[in-house]
Structures are given as C-alpha cells and as structure tokens.
C-alpha cells in the first residue's frame, strides 16, 4: 500500500506522464493533444440503447487517453483531474452548441419547468449531473473520479463565462454487478432500474440546462439508465405540480362562482381573475444531453450528427 509521503511526492514532483510514462511531467504535450487536441464530436454506440441522450465525446478511447483515464480512476493520479476536466468541459460545450442549433427557441438539453416554458439557452446555468459510481468502487478507489472531473469541468465552464455547477442528484438504488466483461445486452439488464434521483433532486434541476457526464461511454447503458431516472423524476414532479395547480384552479373557480352569485349586480358580470381562464401548466422536461471524455473509435466513425 502506498504511503502518504509517496502520494505527496507525486503531487509535488510527478514521476511520469499518466498517458505514456514520459518522465518528469504530469501530462506530456503528445498525450495532452490526444486528450483535447481535436474538436469533440457526437458519438453513438452500436447497437444504440433506447433512451440514450445525445452524447458528445472529447477523444477516442485508445492508447494514451485510455491510460490517462485508468491512471486517474484506478491509481488515483489526481494531478490529471484538471486536464480531464478541461476535456469534459469541451464535450459539454459541443453538446450545448449542437442543441442550440437544433432548438434555437429552447434551452439546449434542458430538463424542468424553465425549459418547458420556452426559456432560451441563457435562461439558466449548465447543470452537470455525474453518473454515480457504485459505493464499493468509490470506497476501493478512495475517491469518486467522475464527480471530481465534473467539478473541474464546471470550473472551466465558469472561467469561460458559462454559469455551471455540479448537481449530484443520482444514486444507485440497488447493487449492480461489475460491468467489466459484460456485453451490451447484459449491461442493459444489469443497470435496468438501478438508478434513481434523490428526494428533492428533481427540483434542483428546474430551469437549468442538464448535461449528464461520465468519463467513458461504451455500450451507452449507463447513460441511458441515468437519463431514464431523470425523466422519471421530472415526470413525477410535474404530475404532482399539475395536481396542485388543478386543486388551486378548482378552489379559485368555486370562489369565483360564489362571488358571482352573492355579489352586487355590477360584480356578477365580472370575470374572476385567473379562474375560468386560468392556465394549468403542462410541463414535460426534455431528455438531457450527455458528455463524456472518451468513446470507442468506431462510435465516432458512424457519426450521423
């Protein structure tokens, strides 16, 4: 087991590049270019799982990029967090820009009341929702790599002038098997219904541009399940709100009828403000977008964006 002094030494004097092993550097120029040198693009796994949101990735999952992600996730190379967060922020921006071109009148990838009301892209902040890791994995690694990178990405976005924050509202509601070695169908079955939004979490997403974030997409099962959990929570919140609005509508209508029947002759013909013409909002949140650092090379090759 590594001693604390070795961890401290690695932070101050990194022994080698996390991607290729070049000495005396956290991230060499070649690996930095592999991670963030290209424009993020839309990716789609084959087969594409139902409910998968629009996903943008910063780089192909190969060679140096694969080594960087594994070093950060499994070996605790926390000095790589900044560079990985910057790459993730680039993928987030690409997804939002793509959404604004496709839907110029609504917030790209928005989820919640603000989006359904037709708010523009600048109406709310970017809300980064990390795909949660299993509790046992976080304990074993000693940190939550996706949440850590999401925080770094939010910082990059804010520095560039885009309001952003991390909203970790997803959690696992049951234990799932390790995804390593599972095929696409097995991963979907393993994750089906495994995620949920914490109590009150859907309210935290109202009015923002929601982007699911993860380090990697392979089959898309994790992101599809995360998007399902967000949609389910948003729908439940909106149904509750509709019932509340309906009760208010009925109460105001009854009060208006009573006033019309008991008021003066001049008052009886008046329309009670907000009663017969009161609009009960029908809110339906859009599916969030998603951004990852890396995706398999062949998912870029079938880009149909």
C-alpha positions in Angstrom: 0.0 0.0 0.0 1.3 3.4 -0.9 2.4 5.7 1.9 1.1 9.2 2.3 4.6 10.6 1.7 4.6 8.9 -1.8 1.2 10.5 -2.6 2.5 13.9 -1.5 5.7 13.4 -3.6 3.6 12.6 -6.7 1.6 15.8 -6.3 4.7 18.0 -6.0 7.1 16.1 -8.3 5.2 13.8 -10.6 7.3 10.8 -11.6 5.9 10.3 -15.1 3.2 11.2 -17.6 0.0 9.4 -16.9 -0.5 8.6 -20.5 2.8 7.4 -21.9 5.2 7.4 -18.9 7.4 10.2 -20.1 9.5 11.3 -17.1 9.1 14.5 -15.0 5.7 15.6 -16.3 2.1 15.2 -15.3 1.0 15.2 -18.9 3.3 15.4 -21.9 2.4 17.5 -25.0 1.6 14.4 -27.1 -0.8 13.0 -24.6 -2.4 16.4 -24.0 -3.0 16.7 -27.7 -4.5 13.2 -27.8 -6.9 14.1 -25.0 -8.0 17.6 -26.1 -6.4 18.4 -29.4 -9.5 17.6 -31.5 -13.0 19.0 -31.6 -15.4 17.0 -29.5 -18.0 15.1 -31.7 -21.2 13.3 -31.3 -20.9 9.5 -30.7 -23.3 6.6 -31.0 -22.7 3.1 -29.9 -23.9 0.1 -31.9 -26.5 -1.0 -31.0 -27.8 2.2 -29.6 -29.8 1.6 -26.5 -33.3 3.1 -26.2 -33.4 6.3 -24.4 -29.8 7.2 -24.9 -29.4 11.0 -24.9 -27.3 12.9 -27.5 -23.7 12.2 -26.4 -20.6 14.2 -27.3 -17.1 12.9 -26.6 -13.8 14.7 -26.4 -11.5 11.9 -27.7 -11.3 8.3 -28.8 -10.8 5.7 -26.1 -7.4 4.4 -27.2 -3.8 4.3 -26.1 -2.8 7.4 -24.3 -6.4 8.5 -23.4 -7.2 5.1 -22.1 -4.1 5.2 -19.9 -4.9 8.6 -18.6 -8.4 7.6 -17.6 -7.2 4.5 -15.9 -4.4 6.3 -14.1 -6.9 8.8 -12.7 -9.6 6.4 -11.9 -7.8 3.3 -10.6 -4.4 4.7 -9.5 -5.5 8.0 -8.0 -3.4 10.2 -10.3 -5.3 13.3 -9.1 -2.9 15.7 -10.9 -4.7 14.7 -14.1 -8.0 16.0 -12.9 -7.6 19.4 -14.4 -6.7 18.2 -17.9 -9.5 15.6 -17.8 -12.0 18.2 -16.6 -11.0 20.6 -19.4 -11.6 17.8 -22.0 -15.0 17.1 -20.4 -15.9 20.8 -20.5 -15.2 20.9 -24.2 -17.6 18.0 -24.8 -20.2 19.7 -22.7 -19.9 22.9 -24.8 -20.1 20.9 -28.0 -23.3 19.3 -26.9 -24.9 22.6 -25.8 -23.9 24.3 -29.0 -25.3 21.5 -31.1 -28.6 21.6 -29.1 -28.9 25.4 -29.6 -28.5 25.0 -33.4 -31.2 22.3 -33.4 -33.6 24.0 -31.0 -32.9 27.8 -31.1 -36.0 28.6 -29.1 -35.4 26.4 -26.1 -32.6 25.7 -23.7 -30.3 23.0 -25.1 -30.7 19.8 -23.2 -32.9 21.4 -20.6 -34.9 19.4 -18.1 -37.5 21.0 -16.0 -40.0 23.8 -15.7 -37.7 26.5 -17.1 -37.0 24.5 -20.2 -40.7 23.7 -20.9 -41.6 27.3 -20.6 -39.5 28.1 -23.6 -36.6 29.7 -21.8 -33.6 30.5 -24.0 -30.2 29.0 -23.7 -29.0 31.8 -21.3 -32.0 31.4 -19.0 -30.3 29.0 -16.6 -27.0 27.5 -15.7 -25.4 24.4 -17.0 -26.2 21.6 -14.5 -23.7 18.8 -14.7 -25.1 15.5 -13.3 -22.5 12.9 -12.8 -23.3 9.2 -13.5 -22.8 7.7 -10.0 -20.2 5.0 -9.3 -21.1 2.1 -7.1 -20.4 2.8 -3.4 -18.0 -0.1 -3.2 -16.0 1.2 -6.1 -15.7 4.7 -4.6 -14.5 3.1 -1.3 -12.0 0.9 -3.1 -10.6 3.8 -5.1 -10.6 6.3 -2.3 -12.3 9.0 -4.5 -15.2 9.5 -7.0 -13.4 10.1 -10.3 -16.4 11.2 -12.3 -17.6 13.7 -9.7 -14.1 15.0 -9.4 -13.8 15.6 -13.1 -17.3 17.1 -13.2 -16.3 19.7 -10.6 -13.2 20.5 -12.7 -15.3 20.8 -15.8 -17.8 23.1 -14.1 -14.9 25.3 -13.0 -13.6 25.5 -16.6 -17.0 26.5 -17.9 -17.4 29.2 -15.3 -14.0 30.6 -16.2 -15.1 30.8 -19.8 -18.2 32.7 -18.8 -20.8 29.9 -18.7 -22.6 29.6 -15.4 -22.2 25.9 -14.3 -22.4 23.8 -11.3 -22.4 20.1 -10.4 -25.7 18.6 -9.2 -25.1 15.1 -8.0 -28.7 14.0 -7.7 -28.4 10.4 -9.0 -27.7 7.4 -6.8 -27.9 3.7 -7.1 -31.0 2.2 -5.5 -29.7 -1.4 -5.7 -26.4 -3.2 -6.1 -25.2 -3.9 -9.6 -22.6 -6.2 -10.9 -19.3 -5.1 -12.2 -19.8 -4.0 -15.8 -16.4 -5.2 -17.0 -16.7 -8.1 -19.3 -20.4 -7.7 -19.9 -21.9 -7.3 -23.4 -24.3 -4.6 -24.4 -27.5 -6.6 -23.6 -26.0 -7.8 -20.3 -25.1 -4.3 -19.3 -28.6 -3.0 -20.1 -30.1 -5.8 -18.0 -27.6 -5.2 -15.2 -28.5 -1.5 -15.0 -32.2 -1.6 -15.7 -33.9 0.4 -13.0 -30.7 0.7 -11.0 -30.6 4.5 -10.7 -32.9 7.0 -9.0 -33.0 10.7 -8.2 -32.5 11.5 -4.6 -35.5 13.0 -2.7 -36.0 16.6 -3.8 -33.4 16.2 -6.6 -35.7 16.9 -9.5 -36.4 20.4 -8.1 -32.7 21.2 -8.2 -32.8 20.7 -12.0 -35.6 23.1 -12.8 -34.6 25.9 -15.1 -31.2 24.6 -16.0 -29.5 23.0 -18.9 -29.0 19.5 -17.7 -26.0 17.5 -19.0 -25.2 14.0 -17.8 -21.5 13.5 -17.5 -19.3 10.4 -17.3 -15.7 9.5 -18.1 -16.4 7.0 -20.8 -19.2 5.6 -23.0 -19.0 2.0 -24.3 -22.5 0.5 -24.8 -24.4 3.5 -23.6 -26.3 1.5 -21.0 -25.2 3.7 -18.0 -26.1 7.0 -19.7 -29.4 5.6 -21.0 -30.3 4.4 -17.4 -29.3 7.8 -16.0 -31.4 9.6 -18.5 -34.4 7.4 -17.7 -34.1 8.1 -14.0 -34.0 11.9 -14.6 -37.1 11.7 -16.9 -39.0 9.6 -14.4 -38.2 12.0 -11.6 -39.1 15.0 -13.7 -42.4 13.4 -14.8 -43.3 12.6 -11.2 -42.6 16.1 -10.1 -44.6 17.6 -12.9 -47.6 15.3 -12.2 -47.5 16.4 -8.5 -47.4 20.1 -9.7 -50.2 19.5 -12.1 -52.4 18.1 -9.2 -51.5 21.1 -7.0 -52.3 23.5 -9.9 -55.6 21.7 -10.5 -56.6 22.0 -6.9 -55.8 25.7 -6.9 -57.8 26.1 -10.1 -60.8 24.3 -8.7 -60.7 26.4 -5.5 -60.4 29.7 -7.3 -63.2 28.7 -9.7 -65.6 27.8 -6.7 -64.7 31.1 -5.0 -65.4 33.0 -8.2 -68.8 31.3 -8.7 -69.7 32.1 -5.1 -68.7 35.7 -5.5 -70.7 36.0 -8.7 -73.8 34.5 -7.1 -73.6 36.7 -3.9 -72.1 39.9 -5.1 -73.7 43.1 -6.3 -75.4 43.3 -9.8 -72.3 45.1 -11.1 -69.9 42.5 -9.7 -71.9 39.5 -11.0 -70.8 40.1 -14.6 -67.2 40.5 -13.8 -64.7 37.7 -14.6 -62.8 36.5 -11.6 -59.1 37.0 -12.4 -57.4 33.7 -13.1 -60.4 31.4 -12.6 -62.2 30.3 -15.8 -59.3 31.3 -17.9 -56.6 30.1 -15.5 -54.0 28.0 -17.3 -52.8 24.9 -15.6 -49.2 24.4 -16.9 -48.4 21.2 -18.5 -44.7 20.7 -18.2 -42.7 18.0 -19.9 -39.0 18.1 -19.5 -36.8 17.2 -22.4 -34.2 14.5 -22.3 -30.9 15.8 -21.0 -27.8 15.8 -23.2 -24.6 13.9 -22.2 -20.9 14.5 -22.4 -18.0 12.1 -21.8 -14.3 12.3 -22.1 -13.8 9.3 -24.3 -15.7 6.8 -26.5 -14.7 3.9 -28.7 -13.2 4.9 -32.0 -15.9 3.2 -34.1 -18.6 5.2 -32.4 -17.1 8.3 -33.9 -16.9 6.8 -37.4 -20.7 6.3 -37.5 -21.3 9.9 -36.5 -24.6 10.9 -38.1 -24.9 14.3 -36.5 
